[in-house]
Amino acid sequence: MGRDTLEEFRAKAKMPVVVVADNVRSLNNIGSIFRTSDGFAAAGVALCGISATPPSPEIHKTALGAEESVAWRYFATTAEAVAALRAEGYTIACLELVNGSVSLADFVPAPGAKYALVVGNEVDGIDQAIVDGADLCIEIPQSGTKHSLNVAVSTSVALWEFYKHYFCK
């Protein structure tokens, strides 16, 4: 199918987006985030707090090896990850429905900007202190009775929107 080898993928240009997993508890969700990050060539993943790290058979079950192709780092807290990424020039964007959030349908990445896309815990969402300190919050428009999607699904939807701006022009 003409897929990149691991070495080719690691060497190719990446989207300037790092996914920050704020205390994501499900190893299957972590694996799915890795797989989506590979598929859309995200710059990396930051795993924070209780978020599990590779190697793990349960992460591998859904990542299917993407935990080896996508660069990742672990931080004891999401605040540490956000501080490190901000120091590296990343704009902090929380994927969270809050007052003043920007619809993903209307969001356009700023030229030359790098983004740390913070995604939250399956039950509690993103820590409020992280939301309060973010540069912006992005929401996924929805029409159902629920106000959220699964964290791995939300990450996939958001990364696809970023990908369209960077690689589908």
Salt bridges, closest charged atoms under 4 A:
ASP4 OD2 - LYS12 NZ 2.70
GLU67 OE2 - HIS60 ND1 2.65
GLU88 OE2 - ARG73 NH1 3.01
GLU122 OE1 - ARG25 NE 3.91
ASP135 OD2 - ARG86 NH1 3.08
GLU161 OE2 - LYS164 NZ 3.12
